[in-house]
Amino acid sequence: MVNKLQRRKSAKDRKEIVKQEAITFGKYLLSGETPDEKSIALYEAAHAHKNLSVPVNEQKLFSFAVKNRWAIGAIDGALAFKNPNHIVRRKLLLMSAILESRPKYAELFIPKKRSVFYLIAFGCIGFRAMCKAIFGRVLLAFVA
């Protein structure tokens, strides 16, 4: 009897953890906006279907990323070079695919027509991305 209650509780806890992941990754990808309930539900369903459990050796960094949304960009940038198949990147890609397919958010992922002067902004964005990746490498050294 106790085992059944513990299993139910742990399953409920796991579902809450996955929901929190969806919210955190969604906020990161949507620049602070909380994803809608349908997007969260799709993440939970895809997560259950793909069985994206966190490997023990990746648990510490993954937990840090979920608890510290401000660090996800740097961690993602560093992992792109160091470990592109890390669970953080795989789960970010999953949430990105879900949000991109939702009509409510699709416009955020579609390229926009830009002026020639956007090349300057593009250079600044690229420089910022490299700084995040370097900072992420430092974070990986301390967190992972």
N, C-alpha and C positions, 0 to 999 in steps of 0.2 A: 504494500500500500504506500509506504513512504517513497519507494523508488518511483512509482507512478507519479506522485506529486512532485518529486524532484525533477523528473523528466519533463513534466508539463511546465514547471516553473522555468527550467533551463531553456526549453523551447520558446517560451514566452519572452524570456530575457534575450535570447538570440534574435528573435524577431524585432525586438526593440533596438538592439544594437545595429541590425541591418538598416532599420528605419533611420537611425541617427546618422549612419554612414551616408545614406541617400541624401539626407538634408545637408550634411556638411559638404559633400562633393557637389551637390546641386548649387549650394550657395557660392562655392568657389567658382564653378563654371558660369553662373549667372551673375557674377559680380555683386554678390551680397543678397540677391533676391532669393527667397525661399521657394523651392520648386512646389508645384501644385500636388495635391494628393494623388492624382492619377499617375504622375511621373514617379512619385515615391512607390506607389503600388506596383508599377511596372518594374522598377529597380528590384523590389522585393521578389517579384515573380521570376525575373531573370536570374537573380542571385540564387534562388532555390533550384532553378533549372540547371544552371551551370555549376552549382556547388563550388562556389568561390571561397573556400575556407582559407584562412590565413595560415601559411606555414609557420612553424614555431620560430625559425630563424628570421622571419620577417615581421613577427608580431610586435616587437618593440617600436620599430620605425612606423609601422602601420598605426598603432595606437597613438603615437605622437602626432601623426598627420591628422587623424580624426579629431583629436582633442585641440589641435592648434591649426585652425583653418588658414591663418596668416602664413604658415610655413608650407602649405601644399604646393604653391607655385615653385618655390625653391627646391623642394624635395623632388617634384616631378621633373624639373629641369636637370637636376643632377642625375636622377635615375635614368633619364633618356640616354645618357652616355655610359653610365656605370652598369645598370641592370634594367634594360628596357622591358623585361618580362616580370618585373616586381609586381606584387599584388596591388600596391597603391596605384600603379599605372594601369593595370588591368581593370580595376574597379572604376577608376576615373574614365577610362575609355568606355566602359559599359554605361555609366551615367551620361557621358557625352553623347553616345549614340541614342539613348532614350530621349534626351532633351532635344537633340537635333531633329528627331522624327516627330516631335509634338508641334502641331500648328501654332500653339501659343508662343513657342520659343524659336521656331525655325528661322525667323527673320534675323535672329542674333548670330546665326551660323552661316548665313548666306553672304557671299562677298558683295560689297557695295561699290558703286562707281565712285572713284576718287580722282581728285585733281593731281597734277604733276607734283605739286608741293607736298603731297602726302608721302613722297619718297623721303623727305626729311623726317617726318613723323615715323615712318617705317624704320629708318635708321636708329632713331631713338628707342623704338620698341625693341628692335633687335639687340641694342646695347643693354637695355633693361633686362631682357631675357638672359643674356650672357651673365650679367651680374647676379641674377637669381640663381642661375645654374652654379656659379662659383660659390655663392652663399650656401646653396644646397649641399655642395660637396663638403663644406665645413660642418653643416648640420649632420650630414651622414656620419662624419667622423666622430661626432659627439653622441649622437642618438643611437645609431645602429651598432 
